Amino acid sequence: MFFILLLLNPNIVLIKSPFIRRVPFYINVLITLTLILTAWLPFINPQKCWPCGFMGLFFPLCWCLNLLFIPLWIIYKKQYFWLPVIGILLSFKASYNSWGMHPAAGSSNSSSQQFTLMTFNSSSMGLKDYKEDPALRSHIYQTLQTASPDILCLQEFYTNTRKDLTDHIAKLQENLHYPYYYFTKDKTSWNTWHYGIILFSRFPIIQTLKIPCGHSAVGSGSSILQADVLVAGDTVRIFTAQLQSYMFKSDDYSFLHLKDPGDVDEGKHLTGKMRRTINKRAEQSRLLASLVAASPYPAIVCGDFNDVPVSYTYNTISSGLQDAFLAKGWGIGRTLSFLSPTLRIDYILTQPSFIIHNYKTFREKGFEHFPVMSGLSLKRN
């Protein structure tokens, strides 16, 4: 609102009252301080201060608001120009993690050593309330067939061995020509309904491991999938996971209406759920980072981290790794289709021994999460 008023009435800065004249400056100070806090608090372990676990969610908004002050101060109050500039400079690390600077997707040239890897939270392959959505299921298959990754990692995967329902494992193997796969099968209902994380590969899978990391009612999110894959004569270790989700339901937001005293209790319930989720995700991120660091083979970690780039989760896991989006992506890199256009929560990270050739986000209508894919190869000495 201040920016609109200032543009419509430049004389607002000429008001004689010293306090009123300084209100825009005070607003800018507040926004700049908030920007710096949202950029640096996520480096603190949220188990020691749990609000730090979600402060990074506000970083893009604070950054944009701060940026708006630069041209306004240049026009109306040049001596305050330094304030938003300092805020942006002090939040450089968070800015670097948030935006891709490569308008082109990158080289698409293929070679015998290059392979493609996709990660996708499939949201139970179109299953909703235990009913399959044929249109969404078909759209998922069409997207996967068009992308045709050499290695496909799916979180929130669902398959069913009942004859009247879809055996997604068999169908994906047949349609996309994957001779190898490994399925964590974290949850089974009614003997034939299976949920978890799965990795499909056109390359031989020589060793696999399911590493427990918690419990999730939807199955996926209970373990980390580890697979050693033989790619062009070299062994590559791949980790894929879905880290702890808030798992919000519609009634979790009822406290926002504050219609009666009971809504306060609902707010406390939601706060408790957030705190527990943030703490658990911090544990999982450290476990995943330690697994990658201990790998005897060149490692890739991918999946749904359920957290943004300005977060303890991302900072912990990505330490010492390359982010395929930052290397070859462009823009904000949104991978969650709802809530906010700034939510990049699905990642492909590699150790420095890999070359990242390209990166692509498949922004398909109807998907809760957008699949992301990268072309990779090992560096040769």
BALOBA-1460 file (C-alpha; in Angstrom, 3 decimals):
// residues 381
<rec num="1" residu="m" x="0.000" y="0.000" z="0.000"/>
<rec num="2" residu="f" x="2.846" y="2.399" z="0.831"/>
<rec num="3" residu="f" x="4.399" y="1.870" z="-2.603"/>
<rec num="4" residu="i" x="1.096" y="2.658" z="-4.339"/>
<rec num="5" residu="l" x="0.569" y="5.820" z="-2.299"/>
<rec num="6" residu="l" x="4.122" y="6.944" z="-2.939"/>
<rec num="7" residu="l" x="3.806" y="6.484" z="-6.669"/>
<rec num="8" residu="l" x="0.437" y="8.248" z="-6.786"/>
<rec num="9" residu="n" x="1.546" y="11.093" z="-4.514"/>
<rec num="10" residu="p" x="5.308" y="11.754" z="-4.469"/>
<rec num="11" residu="n" x="4.731" y="14.713" z="-2.118"/>
<rec num="12" residu="i" x="4.056" y="12.267" z="0.705"/>
<rec num="13" residu="v" x="7.774" y="12.403" z="1.488"/>
<rec num="14" residu="l" x="7.538" y="16.178" z="1.829"/>
<rec num="15" residu="i" x="5.115" y="16.088" z="4.781"/>
<rec num="16" residu="k" x="6.469" y="18.361" z="7.504"/>
<rec num="17" residu="s" x="5.908" y="16.010" z="10.461"/>
<rec num="18" residu="p" x="9.338" y="14.387" z="11.076"/>
<rec num="19" residu="f" x="7.772" y="11.148" z="12.328"/>
<rec num="20" residu="i" x="5.409" y="10.731" z="9.377"/>
<rec num="21" residu="r" x="8.204" y="11.547" z="6.958"/>
<rec num="22" residu="r" x="10.255" y="8.764" z="8.519"/>
<rec num="23" residu="v" x="7.512" y="6.114" z="8.429"/>
<rec num="24" residu="p" x="8.653" y="4.737" z="5.017"/>
<rec num="25" residu="f" x="12.197" y="4.508" z="6.408"/>
<rec num="26" residu="y" x="10.991" y="2.629" z="9.486"/>
<rec num="27" residu="i" x="9.029" y="0.246" z="7.267"/>
<rec num="28" residu="n" x="12.116" y="-0.397" z="5.178"/>
<rec num="29" residu="v" x="14.203" y="-1.016" z="8.319"/>
<rec num="30" residu="l" x="11.638" y="-3.553" z="9.534"/>
<rec num="31" residu="i" x="11.510" y="-5.347" z="6.183"/>
<rec num="32" residu="t" x="15.308" y="-5.394" z="5.893"/>
<rec num="33" residu="l" x="15.740" y="-6.838" z="9.375"/>
<rec num="34" residu="t" x="13.084" y="-9.458" z="8.652"/>
<rec num="35" residu="l" x="14.823" y="-10.311" z="5.386"/>
<rec num="36" residu="i" x="18.136" y="-10.878" z="7.183"/>
<rec num="37" residu="l" x="16.444" y="-13.019" z="9.830"/>
<rec num="38" residu="t" x="14.654" y="-15.181" z="7.244"/>
<rec num="39" residu="a" x="17.956" y="-15.640" z="5.413"/>
<rec num="40" residu="w" x="20.104" y="-16.628" z="8.411"/>
<rec num="41" residu="l" x="17.851" y="-18.181" z="11.071"/>
<rec num="42" residu="p" x="17.350" y="-21.332" z="8.925"/>
<rec num="43" residu="f" x="21.034" y="-22.173" z="9.534"/>
<rec num="44" residu="i" x="20.166" y="-22.777" z="13.213"/>
<rec num="45" residu="n" x="19.139" y="-26.300" z="14.192"/>
<rec num="46" residu="p" x="15.338" y="-26.039" z="14.590"/>
<rec num="47" residu="q" x="15.471" y="-28.616" z="17.385"/>
<rec num="48" residu="k" x="17.020" y="-25.845" z="19.482"/>
<rec num="49" residu="c" x="14.658" y="-23.127" z="18.224"/>
<rec num="50" residu="w" x="11.822" y="-24.640" z="16.235"/>
<rec num="51" residu="p" x="10.449" y="-21.398" z="14.670"/>
<rec num="52" residu="c" x="13.745" y="-21.221" z="12.753"/>
<rec num="53" residu="g" x="12.481" y="-24.259" z="10.857"/>
<rec num="54" residu="f" x="9.910" y="-22.303" z="8.854"/>
<rec num="55" residu="m" x="11.370" y="-18.778" z="8.745"/>
<rec num="56" residu="g" x="12.798" y="-19.412" z="5.267"/>
<rec num="57" residu="l" x="9.274" y="-19.674" z="3.864"/>
<rec num="58" residu="f" x="9.003" y="-15.884" z="4.101"/>
<rec num="59" residu="f" x="12.349" y="-15.142" z="2.469"/>
<rec num="60" residu="p" x="11.150" y="-14.648" z="-1.169"/>
<rec num="61" residu="l" x="8.419" y="-12.207" z="-0.093"/>
<rec num="62" residu="c" x="10.783" y="-10.189" z="2.141"/>
<rec num="63" residu="w" x="13.414" y="-10.128" z="-0.592"/>
<rec num="64" residu="c" x="10.966" y="-8.789" z="-3.189"/>
<rec num="65" residu="l" x="9.577" y="-6.143" z="-0.816"/>
<rec num="66" residu="n" x="13.087" y="-5.029" z="0.046"/>
<rec num="67" residu="l" x="14.024" y="-4.854" z="-3.622"/>
<rec num="68" residu="l" x="11.075" y="-2.536" z="-4.319"/>
<rec num="69" residu="f" x="12.526" y="0.086" z="-2.021"/>
<rec num="70" residu="i" x="15.669" y="0.546" z="-4.127"/>
<rec num="71" residu="p" x="14.069" y="2.449" z="-7.059"/>
<rec num="72" residu="l" x="11.771" y="4.333" z="-4.675"/>
<rec num="73" residu="w" x="14.668" y="5.635" z="-2.585"/>
<rec num="74" residu="i" x="16.606" y="6.508" z="-5.742"/>
<rec num="75" residu="i" x="13.675" y="8.645" z="-6.866"/>
<rec num="76" residu="y" x="12.588" y="10.197" z="-3.572"/>
<rec num="77" residu="k" x="15.197" y="9.812" z="-0.815"/>
<rec num="78" residu="k" x="18.581" y="8.988" z="-2.208"/>
<rec num="79" residu="q" x="20.332" y="8.925" z="1.174"/>
<rec num="80" residu="y" x="18.348" y="5.799" z="2.181"/>
<rec num="81" residu="f" x="19.350" y="3.816" z="-0.908"/>
<rec num="82" residu="w" x="21.996" y="1.878" z="1.057"/>
<rec num="83" residu="l" x="19.463" y="0.236" z="3.409"/>
<rec num="84" residu="p" x="17.755" y="-2.237" z="1.025"/>
<rec num="85" residu="v" x="21.072" y="-2.817" z="-0.761"/>
<rec num="86" residu="i" x="22.703" y="-3.913" z="2.496"/>
<rec num="87" residu="g" x="19.758" y="-6.212" z="3.226"/>
<rec num="88" residu="i" x="20.079" y="-7.905" z="-0.161"/>
<rec num="89" residu="l" x="23.865" y="-8.232" z="0.138"/>
<rec num="90" residu="l" x="23.603" y="-9.789" z="3.608"/>
<rec num="91" residu="s" x="21.079" y="-12.332" z="2.295"/>
<rec num="92" residu="f" x="23.169" y="-13.306" z="-0.735"/>
<rec num="93" residu="k" x="23.555" y="-16.972" z="0.273"/>
<rec num="94" residu="a" x="19.793" y="-17.437" z="0.606"/>
<rec num="95" residu="s" x="19.230" y="-15.608" z="-2.694"/>
<rec num="96" residu="y" x="21.746" y="-17.837" z="-4.465"/>
<rec num="97" residu="n" x="19.952" y="-20.976" z="-3.199"/>
<rec num="98" residu="s" x="16.540" y="-19.661" z="-4.243"/>
<rec num="99" residu="w" x="16.877" y="-18.656" z="-7.890"/>
<rec num="100" residu="g" x="18.210" y="-20.404" z="-10.958"/>
<rec num="101" residu="m" x="20.151" y="-18.172" z="-13.321"/>
<rec num="102" residu="h" x="20.224" y="-20.282" z="-16.476"/>
<rec num="103" residu="p" x="17.428" y="-19.398" z="-18.941"/>
<rec num="104" residu="a" x="18.371" y="-22.321" z="-21.200"/>
<rec num="105" residu="a" x="17.893" y="-25.837" z="-19.857"/>
<rec num="106" residu="g" x="21.486" y="-26.730" z="-20.702"/>
<rec num="107" residu="s" x="23.143" y="-29.086" z="-23.122"/>
<rec num="108" residu="s" x="20.962" y="-31.942" z="-24.333"/>
<rec num="109" residu="n" x="23.760" y="-33.759" z="-26.138"/>
<rec num="110" residu="s" x="23.827" y="-37.398" z="-25.128"/>
<rec num="111" residu="s" x="26.739" y="-39.783" z="-24.877"/>
<rec num="112" residu="s" x="27.351" y="-43.308" z="-23.687"/>
<rec num="113" residu="q" x="28.285" y="-41.942" z="-20.256"/>
<rec num="114" residu="q" x="25.361" y="-39.531" z="-19.863"/>
<rec num="115" residu="f" x="22.119" y="-40.641" z="-18.226"/>
<rec num="116" residu="t" x="18.919" y="-38.968" z="-17.112"/>
<rec num="117" residu="l" x="17.444" y="-39.129" z="-13.628"/>
<rec num="118" residu="m" x="13.963" y="-38.002" z="-12.622"/>
<rec num="119" residu="t" x="12.459" y="-37.596" z="-9.171"/>
<rec num="120" residu="f" x="8.699" y="-37.281" z="-8.737"/>
<rec num="121" residu="n" x="6.334" y="-37.346" z="-5.771"/>
<rec num="122" residu="s" x="3.607" y="-39.221" z="-7.623"/>
<rec num="123" residu="s" x="0.872" y="-38.579" z="-5.016"/>
<rec num="124" residu="s" x="-0.106" y="-42.267" z="-5.048"/>
<rec num="125" residu="m" x="-0.198" y="-42.427" z="-8.852"/>
<rec num="126" residu="g" x="-3.588" y="-40.734" z="-9.049"/>
<rec num="127" residu="l" x="-5.194" y="-42.668" z="-6.202"/>
<rec num="128" residu="k" x="-7.629" y="-40.503" z="-4.248"/>
<rec num="129" residu="d" x="-9.678" y="-41.756" z="-1.291"/>
<rec num="130" residu="y" x="-8.808" y="-45.316" z="-2.349"/>
<rec num="131" residu="k" x="-10.222" y="-44.710" z="-5.818"/>
<rec num="132" residu="e" x="-8.071" y="-44.558" z="-8.921"/>
<rec num="133" residu="d" x="-8.409" y="-41.465" z="-11.100"/>
<rec num="134" residu="p" x="-8.069" y="-42.813" z="-14.661"/>
<rec num="135" residu="a" x="-7.523" y="-39.376" z="-16.232"/>
<rec num="136" residu="l" x="-4.779" y="-38.376" z="-13.778"/>
<rec num="137" residu="r" x="-3.206" y="-41.823" z="-13.962"/>
<rec num="138" residu="s" x="-3.086" y="-41.589" z="-17.754"/>
<rec num="139" residu="h" x="-1.574" y="-38.096" z="-17.554"/>
<rec num="140" residu="i" x="1.142" y="-39.354" z="-15.197"/>
<rec num="141" residu="y" x="2.023" y="-42.197" z="-17.548"/>
<rec num="142" residu="q" x="2.053" y="-39.924" z="-20.563"/>
<rec num="143" residu="t" x="4.414" y="-37.497" z="-18.811"/>
<rec num="144" residu="l" x="6.762" y="-40.267" z="-17.709"/>
<rec num="145" residu="q" x="6.821" y="-41.793" z="-21.174"/>
<rec num="146" residu="t" x="7.555" y="-38.415" z="-22.771"/>
<rec num="147" residu="a" x="10.414" y="-37.753" z="-20.350"/>
<rec num="148" residu="s" x="11.620" y="-41.376" z="-20.455"/>
<rec num="149" residu="p" x="14.317" y="-41.046" z="-17.746"/>
<rec num="150" residu="d" x="16.961" y="-43.743" z="-17.468"/>
<rec num="151" residu="i" x="16.507" y="-43.765" z="-13.690"/>
<rec num="152" residu="l" x="13.130" y="-42.921" z="-12.173"/>
<rec num="153" residu="c" x="12.659" y="-42.255" z="-8.445"/>
<rec num="154" residu="l" x="9.066" y="-42.051" z="-7.216"/>
<rec num="155" residu="q" x="7.937" y="-41.017" z="-3.753"/>
<rec num="156" residu="e" x="4.409" y="-41.604" z="-2.450"/>
<rec num="157" residu="f" x="4.285" y="-44.510" z="-4.857"/>
<rec num="158" residu="y" x="1.311" y="-46.842" z="-4.876"/>
<rec num="159" residu="t" x="0.760" y="-50.171" z="-6.601"/>
<rec num="160" residu="n" x="-1.830" y="-52.908" z="-6.285"/>
<rec num="161" residu="t" x="-1.615" y="-56.589" z="-7.129"/>
<rec num="162" residu="r" x="-5.385" y="-57.045" z="-7.132"/>
<rec num="163" residu="k" x="-6.551" y="-57.959" z="-10.627"/>
<rec num="164" residu="d" x="-9.176" y="-55.219" z="-10.929"/>
<rec num="165" residu="l" x="-6.726" y="-52.479" z="-9.881"/>
<rec num="166" residu="t" x="-3.441" y="-51.210" z="-11.339"/>
<rec num="167" residu="d" x="-0.130" y="-52.960" z="-10.817"/>
<rec num="168" residu="h" x="1.953" y="-49.853" z="-11.428"/>
<rec num="169" residu="i" x="5.241" y="-51.686" z="-11.045"/>
<rec num="170" residu="a" x="4.479" y="-54.115" z="-13.862"/>
<rec num="171" residu="k" x="2.926" y="-51.400" z="-16.015"/>
<rec num="172" residu="l" x="5.858" y="-48.982" z="-15.650"/>
<rec num="173" residu="q" x="8.360" y="-51.755" z="-16.324"/>
<rec num="174" residu="e" x="6.516" y="-52.668" z="-19.494"/>
<rec num="175" residu="n" x="5.716" y="-49.182" z="-20.787"/>
<rec num="176" residu="l" x="9.041" y="-47.501" z="-19.992"/>
<rec num="177" residu="h" x="11.281" y="-50.555" z="-20.412"/>
<rec num="178" residu="y" x="12.747" y="-50.778" z="-16.933"/>
<rec num="179" residu="p" x="14.269" y="-54.227" z="-16.349"/>
<rec num="180" residu="y" x="15.375" y="-53.284" z="-12.809"/>
<rec num="181" residu="y" x="13.597" y="-51.774" z="-9.813"/>
<rec num="182" residu="y" x="13.668" y="-51.664" z="-6.031"/>
<rec num="183" residu="f" x="10.589" y="-50.918" z="-3.915"/>
<rec num="184" residu="t" x="10.745" y="-50.131" z="-0.176"/>
<rec num="185" residu="k" x="7.131" y="-51.233" z="0.370"/>
<rec num="186" residu="d" x="6.812" y="-49.190" z="3.560"/>
<rec num="187" residu="k" x="3.129" y="-49.868" z="4.046"/>
<rec num="188" residu="t" x="0.686" y="-52.596" z="2.951"/>
<rec num="189" residu="s" x="-3.087" y="-52.472" z="3.367"/>
<rec num="190" residu="w" x="-5.551" y="-55.301" z="2.681"/>
<rec num="191" residu="n" x="-2.668" y="-57.498" z="1.472"/>
<rec num="192" residu="t" x="-2.523" y="-56.002" z="-2.033"/>
<rec num="193" residu="w" x="-2.323" y="-52.206" z="-1.566"/>
<rec num="194" residu="h" x="1.367" y="-51.310" z="-1.356"/>
<rec num="195" residu="y" x="2.902" y="-47.877" z="-0.653"/>
<rec num="196" residu="g" x="6.439" y="-46.545" z="-0.413"/>
<rec num="197" residu="i" x="9.369" y="-45.299" z="-2.473"/>
<rec num="198" residu="i" x="10.528" y="-46.965" z="-5.662"/>
<rec num="199" residu="l" x="13.482" y="-46.668" z="-8.016"/>
<rec num="200" residu="f" x="13.259" y="-47.926" z="-11.618"/>
<rec num="201" residu="s" x="16.388" y="-48.281" z="-13.712"/>
<rec num="202" residu="r" x="17.538" y="-49.252" z="-17.174"/>
<rec num="203" residu="f" x="20.932" y="-49.943" z="-15.652"/>
<rec num="204" residu="p" x="21.683" y="-52.948" z="-13.423"/>
<rec num="205" residu="i" x="20.940" y="-52.445" z="-9.735"/>
<rec num="206" residu="i" x="23.668" y="-54.347" z="-7.914"/>
<rec num="207" residu="q" x="22.795" y="-53.630" z="-4.276"/>
<rec num="208" residu="t" x="19.909" y="-52.048" z="-2.378"/>
<rec num="209" residu="l" x="19.092" y="-51.029" z="1.167"/>
<rec num="210" residu="k" x="16.013" y="-49.720" z="2.936"/>
<rec num="211" residu="i" x="17.044" y="-47.378" z="5.764"/>
<rec num="212" residu="p" x="14.314" y="-46.661" z="8.365"/>
<rec num="213" residu="c" x="13.971" y="-42.957" z="9.178"/>
<rec num="214" residu="g" x="10.621" y="-42.577" z="10.917"/>
<rec num="215" residu="h" x="6.962" y="-43.305" z="10.431"/>
<rec num="216" residu="s" x="4.446" y="-41.923" z="7.991"/>
<rec num="217" residu="a" x="0.787" y="-42.804" z="7.749"/>
<rec num="218" residu="v" x="1.054" y="-42.785" z="3.955"/>
<rec num="219" residu="g" x="4.053" y="-45.145" z="3.932"/>
<rec num="220" residu="s" x="6.408" y="-43.019" z="1.877"/>
<rec num="221" residu="g" x="8.428" y="-40.994" z="4.348"/>
<rec num="222" residu="s" x="9.206" y="-43.925" z="6.596"/>
<rec num="223" residu="s" x="12.496" y="-44.880" z="4.974"/>
<rec num="224" residu="i" x="15.362" y="-43.779" z="2.738"/>
<rec num="225" residu="l" x="15.960" y="-45.842" z="-0.379"/>
<rec num="226" residu="q" x="19.605" y="-46.562" z="-1.185"/>
<rec num="227" residu="a" x="20.580" y="-48.231" z="-4.456"/>
<rec num="228" residu="d" x="23.928" y="-48.921" z="-6.124"/>
<rec num="229" residu="v" x="23.490" y="-48.724" z="-9.879"/>
<rec num="230" residu="l" x="26.025" y="-49.768" z="-12.519"/>
<rec num="231" residu="v" x="26.156" y="-46.912" z="-15.047"/>
<rec num="232" residu="a" x="28.555" y="-47.178" z="-18.008"/>
<rec num="233" residu="g" x="30.893" y="-49.411" z="-16.025"/>
<rec num="234" residu="d" x="30.874" y="-47.229" z="-12.885"/>
<rec num="235" residu="t" x="28.942" y="-47.790" z="-9.671"/>
<rec num="236" residu="v" x="26.768" y="-44.854" z="-8.640"/>
<rec num="237" residu="r" x="24.969" y="-44.736" z="-5.303"/>
<rec num="238" residu="i" x="21.525" y="-43.139" z="-5.376"/>
<rec num="239" residu="f" x="19.548" y="-42.051" z="-2.337"/>
<rec num="240" residu="t" x="15.930" y="-41.036" z="-2.670"/>
<rec num="241" residu="a" x="13.563" y="-40.069" z="0.120"/>
<rec num="242" residu="q" x="10.484" y="-38.169" z="1.135"/>
<rec num="243" residu="l" x="11.228" y="-36.324" z="4.347"/>
<rec num="244" residu="q" x="8.671" y="-35.671" z="7.053"/>
<rec num="245" residu="s" x="5.628" y="-33.739" z="5.853"/>
<rec num="246" residu="y" x="3.328" y="-31.514" z="7.884"/>
<rec num="247" residu="m" x="0.418" y="-33.606" z="6.556"/>
<rec num="248" residu="f" x="-1.997" y="-30.736" z="7.143"/>
<rec num="249" residu="k" x="-5.702" y="-31.466" z="6.842"/>
<rec num="250" residu="s" x="-8.537" y="-29.022" z="6.243"/>
<rec num="251" residu="d" x="-9.503" y="-28.931" z="9.934"/>
<rec num="252" residu="d" x="-5.953" y="-27.896" z="10.840"/>
<rec num="253" residu="y" x="-6.760" y="-24.430" z="9.503"/>
<rec num="254" residu="s" x="-9.996" y="-23.952" z="11.456"/>
<rec num="255" residu="f" x="-8.228" y="-21.991" z="14.209"/>
<rec num="256" residu="l" x="-7.608" y="-19.160" z="11.742"/>
<rec num="257" residu="h" x="-11.275" y="-18.184" z="11.992"/>
<rec num="258" residu="l" x="-11.024" y="-17.696" z="15.781"/>
<rec num="259" residu="k" x="-14.795" y="-17.899" z="16.159"/>
<rec num="260" residu="d" x="-14.743" y="-19.338" z="19.671"/>
<rec num="261" residu="p" x="-12.259" y="-20.081" z="22.470"/>
<rec num="262" residu="g" x="-11.890" y="-23.651" z="21.231"/>
<rec num="263" residu="d" x="-10.106" y="-22.352" z="18.156"/>
<rec num="264" residu="v" x="-7.160" y="-21.385" z="20.349"/>
<rec num="265" residu="d" x="-6.741" y="-25.054" z="21.232"/>
<rec num="266" residu="e" x="-6.798" y="-25.881" z="17.532"/>
<rec num="267" residu="g" x="-4.001" y="-23.375" z="17.004"/>
<rec num="268" residu="k" x="-1.958" y="-25.029" z="19.757"/>
<rec num="269" residu="h" x="-2.572" y="-28.413" z="18.114"/>
<rec num="270" residu="l" x="-1.328" y="-27.116" z="14.758"/>
<rec num="271" residu="t" x="1.708" y="-25.494" z="16.386"/>
<rec num="272" residu="g" x="2.569" y="-28.773" z="18.078"/>
<rec num="273" residu="k" x="2.268" y="-30.660" z="14.798"/>
<rec num="274" residu="m" x="4.570" y="-28.170" z="13.080"/>
<rec num="275" residu="r" x="7.151" y="-28.380" z="15.860"/>
<rec num="276" residu="r" x="7.207" y="-32.195" z="15.799"/>
<rec num="277" residu="t" x="7.464" y="-32.258" z="12.017"/>
<rec num="278" residu="i" x="10.299" y="-29.712" z="11.915"/>
<rec num="279" residu="n" x="12.255" y="-31.592" z="14.592"/>
<rec num="280" residu="k" x="11.827" y="-34.939" z="12.828"/>
<rec num="281" residu="r" x="12.822" y="-33.492" z="9.464"/>
<rec num="282" residu="a" x="15.980" y="-32.060" z="11.020"/>
<rec num="283" residu="e" x="16.932" y="-35.558" z="12.219"/>
<rec num="284" residu="q" x="16.212" y="-37.055" z="8.822"/>
<rec num="285" residu="s" x="18.247" y="-34.414" z="7.008"/>
<rec num="286" residu="r" x="21.294" y="-35.126" z="9.167"/>
<rec num="287" residu="l" x="20.891" y="-38.868" z="8.594"/>
<rec num="288" residu="l" x="20.632" y="-38.386" z="4.839"/>
<rec num="289" residu="a" x="23.657" y="-36.071" z="4.783"/>
<rec num="290" residu="s" x="25.723" y="-38.598" z="6.745"/>
<rec num="291" residu="l" x="24.756" y="-41.412" z="4.357"/>
<rec num="292" residu="v" x="25.825" y="-39.367" z="1.342"/>
<rec num="293" residu="a" x="29.113" y="-38.372" z="2.990"/>
<rec num="294" residu="a" x="29.888" y="-42.020" z="3.852"/>
<rec num="295" residu="s" x="29.189" y="-43.359" z="0.363"/>
<rec num="296" residu="p" x="32.137" y="-45.266" z="-1.158"/>
<rec num="297" residu="y" x="30.739" y="-44.463" z="-4.607"/>
<rec num="298" residu="p" x="29.836" y="-41.170" z="-6.342"/>
<rec num="299" residu="a" x="26.476" y="-40.262" z="-4.839"/>
<rec num="300" residu="i" x="23.232" y="-38.624" z="-5.900"/>
<rec num="301" residu="v" x="20.470" y="-37.663" z="-3.493"/>
<rec num="302" residu="c" x="17.009" y="-36.759" z="-4.754"/>
<rec num="303" residu="g" x="13.425" y="-36.622" z="-3.644"/>
<rec num="304" residu="d" x="10.810" y="-34.615" z="-1.838"/>
<rec num="305" residu="f" x="12.489" y="-32.852" z="1.092"/>
<rec num="306" residu="n" x="9.261" y="-31.066" z="2.082"/>
<rec num="307" residu="d" x="11.304" y="-27.927" z="2.725"/>
<rec num="308" residu="v" x="12.433" y="-24.875" z="0.781"/>
<rec num="309" residu="p" x="16.009" y="-23.937" z="-0.251"/>
<rec num="310" residu="v" x="16.253" y="-21.442" z="2.626"/>
<rec num="311" residu="s" x="15.990" y="-24.055" z="5.364"/>
<rec num="312" residu="y" x="18.028" y="-26.127" z="7.787"/>
<rec num="313" residu="t" x="16.929" y="-29.224" z="5.847"/>
<rec num="314" residu="y" x="18.332" y="-28.013" z="2.538"/>
<rec num="315" residu="n" x="21.466" y="-26.467" z="4.061"/>
<rec num="316" residu="t" x="22.274" y="-29.738" z="5.837"/>
<rec num="317" residu="i" x="21.707" y="-32.114" z="2.922"/>
<rec num="318" residu="s" x="23.150" y="-29.915" z="0.171"/>
<rec num="319" residu="s" x="26.405" y="-29.118" z="1.986"/>
<rec num="320" residu="g" x="29.228" y="-29.992" z="-0.410"/>
<rec num="321" residu="l" x="26.795" y="-31.035" z="-3.147"/>
<rec num="322" residu="q" x="25.701" y="-29.553" z="-6.463"/>
<rec num="323" residu="d" x="22.063" y="-28.576" z="-6.950"/>
<rec num="324" residu="a" x="20.958" y="-29.511" z="-10.486"/>
<rec num="325" residu="f" x="18.420" y="-26.678" z="-10.510"/>
<rec num="326" residu="l" x="20.968" y="-24.047" z="-9.500"/>
<rec num="327" residu="a" x="23.435" y="-25.438" z="-12.035"/>
<rec num="328" residu="k" x="21.083" y="-25.469" z="-15.031"/>
<rec num="329" residu="g" x="17.661" y="-24.193" z="-13.967"/>
<rec num="330" residu="w" x="15.916" y="-20.854" z="-14.292"/>
<rec num="331" residu="g" x="13.640" y="-18.790" z="-12.056"/>
<rec num="332" residu="i" x="12.141" y="-19.808" z="-8.742"/>
<rec num="333" residu="g" x="11.982" y="-23.522" z="-9.639"/>
<rec num="334" residu="r" x="8.562" y="-24.197" z="-8.143"/>
<rec num="335" residu="t" x="7.826" y="-27.924" z="-7.693"/>
<rec num="336" residu="l" x="4.680" y="-27.811" z="-5.516"/>
<rec num="337" residu="s" x="1.620" y="-26.795" z="-7.501"/>
<rec num="338" residu="f" x="-0.403" y="-25.246" z="-4.664"/>
<rec num="339" residu="l" x="-0.127" y="-23.000" z="-1.567"/>
<rec num="340" residu="s" x="2.595" y="-20.698" z="-2.956"/>
<rec num="341" residu="p" x="4.441" y="-20.145" z="-6.259"/>
<rec num="342" residu="t" x="7.764" y="-20.029" z="-4.365"/>
<rec num="343" residu="l" x="7.789" y="-23.610" z="-3.044"/>
<rec num="344" residu="r" x="10.695" y="-25.593" z="-4.459"/>
<rec num="345" residu="i" x="10.752" y="-28.714" z="-2.284"/>
<rec num="346" residu="d" x="11.813" y="-31.465" z="-4.743"/>
<rec num="347" residu="y" x="15.521" y="-31.732" z="-5.520"/>
<rec num="348" residu="i" x="18.290" y="-33.480" z="-7.427"/>
<rec num="349" residu="l" x="21.667" y="-33.035" z="-5.693"/>
<rec num="350" residu="t" x="24.958" y="-34.613" z="-6.726"/>
<rec num="351" residu="q" x="28.480" y="-34.853" z="-5.437"/>
<rec num="352" residu="p" x="31.079" y="-32.773" z="-7.348"/>
<rec num="353" residu="s" x="32.240" y="-35.889" z="-9.232"/>
<rec num="354" residu="f" x="29.214" y="-35.485" z="-11.536"/>
<rec num="355" residu="i" x="28.718" y="-33.160" z="-14.500"/>
<rec num="356" residu="i" x="25.209" y="-31.673" z="-14.641"/>
<rec num="357" residu="h" x="24.238" y="-31.278" z="-18.300"/>
<rec num="358" residu="n" x="20.640" y="-30.052" z="-18.054"/>
<rec num="359" residu="y" x="17.612" y="-29.684" z="-15.839"/>
<rec num="360" residu="k" x="13.883" y="-29.635" z="-16.535"/>
<rec num="361" residu="t" x="10.706" y="-29.182" z="-14.508"/>
<rec num="362" residu="f" x="7.543" y="-30.778" z="-15.914"/>
<rec num="363" residu="r" x="4.801" y="-28.345" z="-14.897"/>
<rec num="364" residu="e" x="1.813" y="-30.537" z="-15.663"/>
<rec num="365" residu="k" x="-1.738" y="-29.492" z="-14.833"/>
<rec num="366" residu="g" x="-3.355" y="-31.638" z="-12.156"/>
<rec num="367" residu="f" x="-0.094" y="-32.752" z="-10.509"/>
<rec num="368" residu="e" x="0.411" y="-31.901" z="-6.832"/>
<rec num="369" residu="h" x="4.185" y="-32.099" z="-7.327"/>
<rec num="370" residu="f" x="6.000" y="-31.388" z="-10.569"/>
<rec num="371" residu="p" x="8.535" y="-34.012" z="-11.708"/>
<rec num="372" residu="v" x="12.097" y="-32.746" z="-12.188"/>
<rec num="373" residu="m" x="14.756" y="-34.373" z="-14.341"/>
<rec num="374" residu="s" x="18.453" y="-33.833" z="-14.961"/>
<rec num="375" residu="g" x="21.014" y="-35.170" z="-17.413"/>
<rec num="376" residu="l" x="24.154" y="-36.312" z="-15.605"/>
<rec num="377" residu="s" x="27.490" y="-37.979" z="-16.222"/>
<rec num="378" residu="l" x="30.556" y="-38.815" z="-14.179"/>
<rec num="379" residu="k" x="33.658" y="-36.722" z="-14.648"/>
<rec num="380" residu="r" x="36.532" y="-38.578" z="-16.276"/>
<rec num="381" residu="n" x="40.106" y="-38.098" z="-15.133"/>
